[in-house]
Amino acid sequence: MAPARPAEALAKPREKSTDTVYQTLRERILSNELRPGTQILEQELVQLFGVSRTPVREALIRLQNEHLVQIIPRHGMRVRNVSMADIEEVFHVQTSLEATAAAAAAARKPGARDLKALEKACAEMERAFAKQDRETWYVQHEAFYARLVELSDNPRLVQIVGECSDQVRRVRELTLRLIDLDPAQTQALRAIADALRKGDASAAQALCREDRARTLHAQIAALQRFRILDV
């Protein structure tokens, strides 16, 4: 039996709107269900979503503005490769915000109850490393940072970092099986938690930047090695 075409993997949503087309395609791209290089004709999208061309075109324009697809005139769309510029831009914004959150959290000198979620994430990462469970390892790594940002007690910061994490997710999914797990990263997170416990804002901030820089370097190297990175 012939393999399903990329567009056939998209479930037909109930709602008929630009936002539904946009959200569905965006989720499939960020999760890499629609991988870089995938091409889908505009007419296929019209049929799959049961809408006219206008909502499809509007959704594609939004996705193109987010650098997720390239609109090909009279041929629909192509899922863009991840670009070096996009990765560095988002990572640098995310890292700066997380480092700011770490400093703010340390200044509050969180207690054992506040740090419990961070300790749990580190313990789960260690168990995942022993089993070479990459998915759990990465999920817990990001859970650590999500809780860290929450400890800043700054709702706006939490919101903006969450938006950055959504963009970074695509890179994480692409490199999940390409990078060896590094036990040093768990040690780095424990060091961050310790800095928070001591109220050392400067150390917490610096350690966050170092850990994220290590992650960025490994992911870019993997994407370049497998030629799925646009310069």
N, C-alpha and C positions, 0 to 999 in steps of 0.2 A: 504494500500500500504506500502511496506517495506521502511524504512528510507534509504536515500541515504548513500552509503558508503563514508567515509571521502575523498577518492581520487576523487570521482565523483564530488565533489564541485569545483575542480580545472578546470578552463577554459583552453582550448587548445590554446596556444599562436601561433601567426603567425610565429615568428622566430624559427628556429630550431638550437639552440646552447646551449652550457653549460651555458653561461651567462644568457640566458633566463630562463632556468630551475632553476638556482640558484636564480635569482632575484624574480621569481614568488613564489617559495617555501619560500624564506626568508620573503617576504612581508606577506604571509599567516600565517607564524609562528609568526612574530612580532605583527601582528594585532589580533592574537589568533583565526583566522579562523580555523587554524589547532592547536588544543589545546594540552597541555602537555599530553603525553601518546598515542597520535594518532599514529597508525602504518599504513604504506603504503608499499605494495610490490614493488620491483624494476620493475617488469613486468608491473604493473599498471601505473607506472610513464612513462615507455617507450611508452606505448600505448596512454596515455593521451597527452604527449607532441609530439608524432610522431617522436621520435628520436631513435637512437640506444642506447645500454646500456652504451656506453662510456661517452657521455655527462651527462647522469644521474648520473653515478658513480662519475664523476669529480665534479659535482654540490654538491653531497652529502658529498664528502670529504671536500669541502669548508665550508659547513654548519656545519659539525662535528668539524672542526677547530675553528668555532665561538661558539662552545658549544650549538648549537641550536638543533642538532639531534644526535642520536646514530645510527651508521650503524650496522645493524644486518646481519651477513653473511648469504647469500642465502635467506634472508627474507626482504630485503629492508631497511627501516628506521623507527625509532621511535622518535617522537618529545620529546625532553628532558624536564623534569621539570626544573623550575628555581632553581638554586643552591644558597645557602647562599654566597658562595665564589664569584660567578659571580656578584651578586647584590652588595655586599660590595665593590668589586674591582671597578666596573664601577661607582657607586655612589661616592666613595671617589675621583676618578679621576675627575669626573664631578664637584663635589663640590669644589675641590681645584682650578680648572680652573675658575669656576664662581666667586669664592671669589677673585681670582686674577683680573678678569675682573671688578668686583665691585670696587676694590681699584683703578684700573687704571681709571675707569670712574669717580670716585669721585675726583681724582686728577685733572681732566679736568674741574671740577665744571660745569656740564651741566646746561643749562638754561631751561626755561619753555617749549620751543619748543621741546627740546630733551627729556624732562621728560613726555611729553604729552602722549606718548604711554604707559608708565608705569602707569600713573594715569588712563588712559582708561581701562587698564587690571584690575586694582583694582576695578573700578566701575562696570565692567562687572561681576567680581567675586561676588561682593555684590548682584547684581541683580540675578545671578544664585543661590546664596545661598538662597535667599528669595523664589525661585521657586523649590529649591532642584534639580536643573538641574546639575547633576554631570559632564556630558560630557563638557558642556560649562565652568563650574568652572575649571576643570583640564586643558582645552585648554587655557584658559586665564592665568592660573597660569604659564604654560610653555611659553606662549607668553611674559609674563613679563620678564622671565629670558632670552629669546631669544633677546629681545630688550636691556636688561641690558648688555649682552655680546657684542652686536653691539656697545654700547656706549664706550666700551674700545678702539675702533678704532684700533683693532688688527685683521686683516683678518684671520691669521693663528689660532688664538684663537677661532674665530667664527667657523671655519671649524672643529676643533677638538671637541669642545663642541657639535656641531651638530651631530657628529658621536657617541658621548656618549649618547646623547638624543635619538638617534635611538635605541640603546640597552635598555635604560631605559623604552622606550615606551611599551615594552612587559609586564613589571611589572605593569606599570600604567593601561594597558588594563585589566590585570588579576585582579587587586584590585579595579577597578573602582566602582563596586557595593558592595564592601566588607567593605569600610571605610566610616565612617560618615564625612561629610564636617565640617571643623573646621573654624569658623569665625576668630579665632586668627591668621590664616595664612594670611588672607587679611591684618590684622593689621601689621603683620610682614613685608609684602611687602611694605606697606606704610611707615614703619619705614626705610626700605632700601632706598626707593626713597627720603625720607627726608635727610638721610645721604649723598646721592649723591648731593642733592641740597646745602647742607652745605659744601660740599667738605671734609667730614670726612671719609677718606679712611679706617681707622681702624675700625670704627663702621660699615661701609657698608660691609666690609669683614666678620666681626664677625656675623653680622645679617644674611648674606647669609648662612654661615655655620650652624647656629642655625636652620634656616628654613628648609634647606635640611636634617639635622639630624632628625628633627621632622617627616618629610615625610618618610624617610627611616625606622624609628622605627615603624611607623604605618603600612607601607606596609609589612615589614617582619612579624609583629605580625599577620596580616591578612592571609598571605600565610601559616604561621605555623598553624593557627587556622583551616584552611580548608585543610591542609595536601597536599598542592601543592608546597611544597618547599623541595628540596633535601638539606641535610646537607652538 
